Amino acid sequence: MILIDLLKSYRNMASPYQRVILVRVFVMFKYNMLIKESLDFTRRPAMKSQV
């Protein structure tokens, strides 16, 4: 994933404070993805079960 490569390259030159902010943004991003997936699952359970 591109975002993870960005994190790795950024971590080398980032201060601890910037690193904390970046991690928070990353966690929020992952959290939003999980919410979207769960919403899709509740909206279309038939599609998921066929896979």
C-alpha positions, 0 to 999 in steps of 0.5 A: 500500500502506498500509504505505508511506504509513505509512512516508512520514508517519512518516519526516517526524517520526522521528529517524534511529535510529527510521528505521533500526528502521522500515526493518529492520521493513519489510525483515523484512516484505517478506522474510517475504512473499517466503518465503511466496510461494516456499513457495506456489510450491513447494507448488502449481506447477501453479496458478502455471503456469496463470496 
